[in-house]
């Protein structure tokens, strides 16, 4: 049965995605929930608490309010909280009980905006979808309200689109990507949305090109293409070979080509789609298997999350690159190479001093090369 | 003062001093959750059935404590919520898990969730089917239903009840079982010493290493508990399998501690213990803590107002108490503090503005008792006391004095300590 997991973890959910994406942008993120989602977010999905506070709260929904539909209380509590810290916006996500009760959180957001004058929105969610969906919808809601179309800056620059700790663990890793690109002669205009602040995000509509660095970034890039006319490509500079290919694509604006792969041995990667593609680009002498539990990116990605299904796919492979919490379902015949993913193993995902940017990934892959 | 957030002790009301508001949970995670508590049943396996967003926190709780092999999940997705298959989702999911376990567990703890309550799932039918399928496995119903926390018995109380639901009535002896707490009582506390003096066998769930020892808990003829959240579970167990039940509440009030001691020694027919030299130790700690303002929070003890009263009456500069509501049994201490501690700030521990009030700089002259206030006050001088940490009676006062002295003299790495979920929980 696909829905039972005997031993592996589960990915961060849509309740957390928008909160993570908007964390640094000065708004109030509200999860309409009884309890639990708030502590899950602060404990497992958000590493920035100790460095940077943000307005994240739950509504503390009770049985009686859920049954009686006391939506006025949600509006009132949000307005009271806004008086304390004057957020720039309000973003609401939801959880299973409001979903089955049919709570109209779109209307709640509109009412909050009507009474406060502060831009407010609801990111459709119910705790049953992956984080990627509300990373996208949260960023799109923010851009549509705060980032107008601007004249293109004549100086070539790129935006990194789809950046949260859920996929990139730490600011250090994001900084490494930015530094690598800039050292390669590719100026970075904006990072959506980690480490570049409100002003940095506001500049994003001036960029020449969007570099989509996670599957969450794809819908955002499509939005930016439609609204601001910014073209996009997909890729990450993970590993020397992938970095070279990406560098060429960025300079020409052409899509990152698929690296032909063939070999007697098979390498499987389980994780976020753009990272999978980038990792596999460094392994042309192997047959490839890219399993993407939270969103397909490339043509050949296999989108599956079930524990048994994934285990079945891994039966014949020689190498597996995945988060350490996948290790229990990797057959003993395959060599396991850990590649932590914060959205899967939360605080257990450590950088471990291994930086995948540039040639860093080559060190990780050394043993199979 | 904004009553969504804070109120002065002299002006607050009982038992709910604050207005309702949005809530926030700080990354101070030493308190045990329902996963940690369930792990106390030896040779058991847990299966949580709920939406992915709810599963995330509990899955990683188990993973962080290295107990992935005792923990499984079944996700509830949209189709099950509308097509009537949610019961099959639960039953078939559990079967799928159990059939893939390398060894059948002695017990299965099945955690249903809020969504099962709201969709009126027939849990009795589900358990009947599962018990029929696996007659050698003991099943118990557990609940991850935070939405029901104000609807009668709380999820925490229910979990402490289900912890003993699989204890069977065994051949009775004159043993004593301490119920409802998650860390073992200190070997030097009054309860453990008095039981030893009586020659009876002492039992408690954190000390059980296997299923047989777990079942031994039911052999005792005396059951004790100190945590108010354990009351319902303790009453249910004593009624079901028989035995004398005695409530010996945690307290920092010497009179209550003496009264507890009298009750216990009478029940066990032993001579009452001599009172320890706690007062001099507390006085020394207070003297050493001069120059420190003190903050406490509700996660440190079941009786935060009793703690506050002790501190205030022994010269500590108690400035803040972090909590969300007053416990029902704390009325007397509340009245005392209202009169003698009017200027104490009572802060709503879950208020979402607290992360912004937290100083960016570490505070040098603040002593915190409890993880949440250590985080909010941004201090390294803190006493890592969690739900009384197994300290009871006068021994708790001795321990408190020693911990305060230690916290004043030596800084702790607050961030790394409070980040650990379920402090002290071992697989």
HADDOCK unambig.tbl for C-alpha pairs under 7 A between the chains (distance, minus, plus):
assign (segid A and resid 1 and name CA) (segid B and resid 93 and name CA) 6.78 0.50 0.50
assign (segid A and resid 1 and name CA) (segid B and resid 96 and name CA) 6.39 0.50 0.50
assign (segid A and resid 3 and name CA) (segid B and resid 74 and name CA) 5.40 0.50 0.50
assign (segid A and resid 3 and name CA) (segid B and resid 75 and name CA) 5.32 0.50 0.50
assign (segid A and resid 3 and name CA) (segid B and resid 93 and name CA) 6.92 0.50 0.50
assign (segid A and resid 4 and name CA) (segid B and resid 73 and name CA) 5.69 0.50 0.50
assign (segid A and resid 4 and name CA) (segid B and resid 74 and name CA) 4.26 0.50 0.50
assign (segid A and resid 4 and name CA) (segid B and resid 75 and name CA) 6.57 0.50 0.50
assign (segid A and resid 4 and name CA) (segid B and resid 93 and name CA) 5.33 0.50 0.50
assign (segid A and resid 4 and name CA) (segid B and resid 96 and name CA) 6.65 0.50 0.50
assign (segid A and resid 4 and name CA) (segid B and resid 97 and name CA) 6.38 0.50 0.50
assign (segid A and resid 5 and name CA) (segid B and resid 72 and name CA) 5.68 0.50 0.50
assign (segid A and resid 5 and name CA) (segid B and resid 73 and name CA) 5.19 0.50 0.50
assign (segid A and resid 5 and name CA) (segid B and resid 74 and name CA) 6.23 0.50 0.50
assign (segid A and resid 5 and name CA) (segid B and resid 97 and name CA) 6.95 0.50 0.50
assign (segid A and resid 6 and name CA) (segid B and resid 72 and name CA) 4.52 0.50 0.50
assign (segid A and resid 6 and name CA) (segid B and resid 73 and name CA) 6.49 0.50 0.50
assign (segid A and resid 6 and name CA) (segid B and resid 97 and name CA) 5.35 0.50 0.50
assign (segid A and resid 7 and name CA) (segid B and resid 68 and name CA) 5.68 0.50 0.50
assign (segid A and resid 7 and name CA) (segid B and resid 69 and name CA) 6.06 0.50 0.50
assign (segid A and resid 7 and name CA) (segid B and resid 71 and name CA) 6.56 0.50 0.50
assign (segid A and resid 7 and name CA) (segid B and resid 72 and name CA) 5.58 0.50 0.50
assign (segid A and resid 9 and name CA) (segid B and resid 59 and name CA) 5.92 0.50 0.50
assign (segid A and resid 10 and name CA) (segid B and resid 52 and name CA) 6.82 0.50 0.50
assign (segid A and resid 10 and name CA) (segid B and resid 56 and name CA) 5.85 0.50 0.50
assign (segid A and resid 11 and name CA) (segid B and resid 56 and name CA) 6.77 0.50 0.50
assign (segid A and resid 12 and name CA) (segid B and resid 53 and name CA) 6.62 0.50 0.50
assign (segid A and resid 12 and name CA) (segid B and resid 56 and name CA) 6.31 0.50 0.50
assign (segid A and resid 13 and name CA) (segid B and resid 52 and name CA) 6.24 0.50 0.50
assign (segid A and resid 13 and name CA) (segid B and resid 53 and name CA) 4.78 0.50 0.50
assign (segid A and resid 15 and name CA) (segid B and resid 53 and name CA) 6.54 0.50 0.50
assign (segid A and resid 34 and name CA) (segid B and resid 146 and name CA) 5.80 0.50 0.50
assign (segid A and resid 34 and name CA) (segid B and resid 147 and name CA) 4.92 0.50 0.50
assign (segid A and resid 35 and name CA) (segid B and resid 146 and name CA) 5.75 0.50 0.50
assign (segid A and resid 37 and name CA) (segid B and resid 54 and name CA) 6.74 0.50 0.50
assign (segid A and resid 38 and name CA) (segid B and resid 24 and name CA) 6.57 0.50 0.50
assign (segid A and resid 38 and name CA) (segid B and resid 25 and name CA) 6.11 0.50 0.50
assign (segid A and resid 39 and name CA) (segid B and resid 25 and name CA) 5.33 0.50 0.50
assign (segid A and resid 40 and name CA) (segid B and resid 57 and name CA) 4.89 0.50 0.50
assign (segid A and resid 42 and name CA) (segid B and resid 26 and name CA) 6.71 0.50 0.50
assign (segid A and resid 42 and name CA) (segid B and resid 27 and name CA) 5.69 0.50 0.50
assign (segid A and resid 43 and name CA) (segid B and resid 27 and name CA) 5.47 0.50 0.50
assign (segid A and resid 44 and name CA) (segid B and resid 57 and name CA) 6.96 0.50 0.50
assign (segid A and resid 53 and name CA) (segid B and resid 355 and name CA) 5.80 0.50 0.50
assign (segid A and resid 53 and name CA) (segid B and resid 356 and name CA) 6.25 0.50 0.50
assign (segid A and resid 55 and name CA) (segid B and resid 352 and name CA) 6.81 0.50 0.50
assign (segid A and resid 56 and name CA) (segid B and resid 24 and name CA) 6.89 0.50 0.50
assign (segid A and resid 56 and name CA) (segid B and resid 352 and name CA) 6.89 0.50 0.50
assign (segid A and resid 57 and name CA) (segid B and resid 22 and name CA) 5.94 0.50 0.50
assign (segid A and resid 57 and name CA) (segid B and resid 23 and name CA) 5.28 0.50 0.50
assign (segid A and resid 57 and name CA) (segid B and resid 24 and name CA) 4.90 0.50 0.50
assign (segid A and resid 57 and name CA) (segid B and resid 352 and name CA) 5.88 0.50 0.50
assign (segid A and resid 58 and name CA) (segid B and resid 22 and name CA) 5.66 0.50 0.50
assign (segid A and resid 58 and name CA) (segid B and resid 23 and name CA) 5.21 0.50 0.50
assign (segid A and resid 58 and name CA) (segid B and resid 24 and name CA) 6.39 0.50 0.50
assign (segid A and resid 59 and name CA) (segid B and resid 22 and name CA) 4.82 0.50 0.50
assign (segid A and resid 59 and name CA) (segid B and resid 23 and name CA) 6.27 0.50 0.50
assign (segid A and resid 60 and name CA) (segid B and resid 22 and name CA) 6.51 0.50 0.50
assign (segid A and resid 60 and name CA) (segid B and resid 23 and name CA) 6.28 0.50 0.50
assign (segid A and resid 61 and name CA) (segid B and resid 147 and name CA) 6.39 0.50 0.50
assign (segid A and resid 62 and name CA) (segid B and resid 147 and name CA) 4.96 0.50 0.50
assign (segid A and resid 62 and name CA) (segid B and resid 148 and name CA) 6.58 0.50 0.50
assign (segid A and resid 62 and name CA) (segid B and resid 150 and name CA) 6.83 0.50 0.50
assign (segid A and resid 63 and name CA) (segid B and resid 147 and name CA) 5.35 0.50 0.50
assign (segid A and resid 63 and name CA) (segid B and resid 148 and name CA) 5.70 0.50 0.50
assign (segid A and resid 77 and name CA) (segid B and resid 21 and name CA) 5.13 0.50 0.50
assign (segid A and resid 77 and name CA) (segid B and resid 22 and name CA) 5.77 0.50 0.50
assign (segid A and resid 78 and name CA) (segid B and resid 22 and name CA) 6.77 0.50 0.50
assign (segid A and resid 81 and name CA) (segid B and resid 22 and name CA) 6.90 0.50 0.50
assign (segid A and resid 96 and name CA) (segid B and resid 51 and name CA) 6.98 0.50 0.50
assign (segid A and resid 96 and name CA) (segid B and resid 115 and name CA) 6.59 0.50 0.50
assign (segid A and resid 97 and name CA) (segid B and resid 114 and name CA) 6.98 0.50 0.50
assign (segid A and resid 97 and name CA) (segid B and resid 115 and name CA) 6.03 0.50 0.50
assign (segid A and resid 127 and name CA) (segid B and resid 51 and name CA) 5.98 0.50 0.50
assign (segid A and resid 127 and name CA) (segid B and resid 52 and name CA) 5.95 0.50 0.50
assign (segid A and resid 127 and name CA) (segid B and resid 53 and name CA) 4.35 0.50 0.50
assign (segid A and resid 128 and name CA) (segid B and resid 51 and name CA) 5.32 0.50 0.50
assign (segid A and resid 128 and name CA) (segid B and resid 52 and name CA) 5.32 0.50 0.50
assign (segid A and resid 128 and name CA) (segid B and resid 53 and name CA) 6.27 0.50 0.50
assign (segid A and resid 128 and name CA) (segid B and resid 77 and name CA) 5.74 0.50 0.50
assign (segid A and resid 345 and name CA) (segid B and resid 60 and name CA) 6.91 0.50 0.50
assign (segid A and resid 348 and name CA) (segid B and resid 64 and name CA) 6.96 0.50 0.50
